[in-house]
């Protein structure tokens, strides 16, 4: 039984699979499910929904005051402008880093996501934060020769 879907909690599974009804049912049953962390990698239902870009579930969880700063939400987000905006409006820490020390801005630069970068910079994302390999967002833009992005980051730093 344990091995059917990794160690995913049912609500995390439902959020991941975009099963809105199921998520709603769990939360209605007990509000502590909103921020429950998955035994496997500590993901919350919010992170699971973010990974897949399920906007309706994300906005439902945020309206129910899901904790946006439990773990590092933004860098795990499917790089989707609407989604990132929702998290930023909900007060997510834009400079939170994941276990590799990478921030959302770092990933946005790596993926050359030019709609997201200005959005993150506007929210005070710091292009000089270094990850565990000592590389910052600015460094990665330079290394990958994304000159437009490098210019944006320079203006911000």
N, C-alpha and C positions, 0 to 999 in steps of 0.2 A: 504494500500500500504506500509506504513512504516514498518508494522510488518512482511512482507513476509520473510525477512532474517535478523532478528535482525535489527541493524542499520548499517549493513555493507555497505560501499560504493561499487559501482559496480566494481571498479578496485580491491578492496580488495577481494571481492567475487571471481573475476576472478582469482586472484593470488592464492587464497585458493583452488580453484577447478582445478588448473593447466590448465586454459584456456589461453594459450600463445597468441593466436590471439587477444583476447579481451584486454589483458594487453597491448599489443603492440599498439593497436588502441587507447586506452586512452592516452598513453604516447605520441603518435604521435600528437594527437589532442592538448594536452597541457602538457608541461613538469612538471607543478606544481603537476600533479597527482602522480609523482614518490614518493613524500614524504607525500602525503595526509594522515592525521591520521583519523582513523575510529572513528566516534562519540561515539561508544559503549565502547571500551576499549583502544582507542588510538593506535591501531595497524596500522602499515603502510603496504602497499602491500608487502614490503620486509619481514616483520615479518610473514604475512599470508603465504607467499611462504615457509618461513623457517619452520614454524610449521608443514607443511606437507612434507617438504623435496623435494620441486619441484626445482631441480637444474637449469633447463634451465631458468626458470623465475628469479630465484635468480641471476644467472650470467648476464642475460639481464639487470636487474635493477641496478646491481653493475656497469656494463659498462656504464650505463647512469648516473652514480654518485649518486645513491640513498644514503641517509645519513645513514650510518651503526650505528651511535650512537644516533639515535632518539629512545628513550626508550631503553630497554635492550634486544638487539637482541639475543645474544649468549645463554642466559639461556632459551630462548623460543624455541630455535632451536631443531628440531627433532635431537636427538644426533647422528649426521651423520658426519663422519670424513671429507668427501669431502666438505660438507657444511660449517663446522666450519673452515676448511682451507681457503675457499673462503672469509669468513667474516674476518678472521685474516689478510689475505693478503690485504683486502680492508681497513684495519686500524681500525677495531672495538676495542673498549676499553675492553680488556679481563677481567678486574676487575669490570666492571659495575655490579651493583646489581639490582635485581628486587624489586617490592614493599615489598617483605618479607626480603629484605636485602641479598638474596642469589645470589651468582655468578654462572657462568657457571661451574666452577670447583666444586662448592658445589653439583650441580645437577649431574655432571659426577661421583662424588664420591658416591653419594646416589644411582645411577643406576649402580654402579660398572663398569663403562665404561672404560676399561683399554686401549683402543686404544686412547681415547680422552684425558685422564689425562696427559700423557707425552707431547702431542701436546699443551695443555693449559699451562703446566708448562714451556715448551720451550718458549712460548710467554709471559713469565713473570707473569703468573697467581699467585696470592698470596694466599697460603693455610691458612693464619692466619686471613683473613678477616672474621669478625663475622656477622651473620645475626641478625635479630631482637630478636631472642631468645638467642642471645649470643653464638651461636654455629658456629664454623669454619669448613672448609673442613676437616681439620686435626681431629677435634673432632668427626665429623661424621664417618670418616674412623675407628677411635678408637672405637666408640660406636657400629658400625656394625661389628666390628672385621674383617675388611678387612686389614689383616696385610701387604700384599704386597703393597697395595695402601698407607697405613700409612708410609711405608718405603720410597716410592717415594716422598711423601709430605715432610717428615722430611728432606730428602736430599735437597729439594728445599727451605725450609724455613730458 
